[in-house]
Amino acid sequence: MDDNEYRDLLGSVGVKSSVGLNNKTFSHVMTQFKKLGFKSKSKTRASRKINSVPKEKKQLMRKLEAIILDMDLTWNYVDAIARSRFKVDAVQWLNSGDLYKLVQMMVIHQKRNLKVRPKRRG
């Protein structure tokens, strides 16, 4: 794929550069790459975060991942919350109690966001 084709693909999702991609548009671009034969060599960052935690925290991490995807956020966003609220550099290093608190904070944030988000038309 040459540079012009790449730029056209990015333009098809409304961005000029990969910096402008969000989770949804990134997913669309990756689907197009896969149709062209691209194969990922590594797991997603989300999988590594979830797979690196003890078994008792995996369910909370999966819930957090679902919220992140639903709200079109990134792991960096919740890592920043973990740094500011709990003084740890990454979510997966939170103890179970603090991870539960973070998930609850994100659930509240998600519910507030739903109230201001326009309803989708079917």
N, C-alpha and C positions, 0 to 999 in steps of 0.2 A: 504494500500500500504506500503510495507516495504521499508527500505532504499535502497536496491539494485534495486528495481523496480523504485523508484524515481530517482536514479542516471542514470538508463537506459533511462528514459524519458528525462532527461536533456541532456544526451548524444545524443539522437535522433535529437536534434536541435543544436548540436555542442558545448555545454558548459559542464563544470564539476560541476559548482555550480550555484545557482540561481543569484548570483552576476553578472554573465556574460550574463544574459538575457537582450535583448533590447526589444523595444515595439513589434516587429514582432515575435520574438521567445517566448516572454512571452505570447502573444496571442495564439500561437500554443500550448504551455504547458497548458494554461487554458482551451483550447478547449478539450484537452485530459482528463483533470480533470473532466470537465463537462460530458463527455461521460461516465466517471466512477461514476457519481452521485454527484459530488461536486456542492453545491449551495452557491453562494455568499450571505452574510448577509448584506453587505453594498454597497452603490453606489461607483462608481469609484471616484478617487480624481478629475478627470477632471470634472465630473458632479457636484461635490460639489463646485468647483471653479466657474463654470458657473452659477449654481443656486444661489450662494450667492451674485451675483452682481445685481445692479438695472437694470430694464428693458432696459434702453437706452444704456447700455454697453454690453448686451447679444450677440448682433450680432457680435461685434468686438471680444468678447471672443470666440465665435464659430469659427470665421475665424482663430484666433490664435491657437485654438485647432486643426483645420484642418492642419495648417502649421506644428505644432508640430508632429502630427501623420505622415504626409507626409515625414518629414525630419528625422523621427525616433529619436526625442528629447524627453525631459521630461518637466513637468511644473517647476521642479527645475531649469532647464536651463534658462527659461524665467524669473523666479523669481530672479535669479542672475543678469540678465540684468536690471530688474526693480530696484534692489538694487544699482547697479553701476551707472546707468544713471539717475534715478529719485528719489533715496534715500527713497524708500519704500520697505518693506520687502516682499511683495507679489503682483503679477500682479493684483489681484482683487481689490486692494486698490488704484490703479492708478485712477486719474480723467479721464474723457472721452477724453480730449485733449491729455494727455500723453499716454493713452492706444492706441489711434489712431496712435501716433508717433511710439510706440513699434510695432504695427502690420505692419506699413510701413517698419520699419527696418527689420522685419522678412521676409517680402515679398521680399525685396532686397536680403537678405541672401539666401532665397530659390531659387531665380532666379540665383544667382551666383553659388549655389551648383548644379543646374541643368546643367550648362555649363560644369562642371568638372565630373559629374556623368556619367558612361558609360551607353549607351542606352541599354534598355532591349530588348531581342530578344523574339518575340511573339511565 
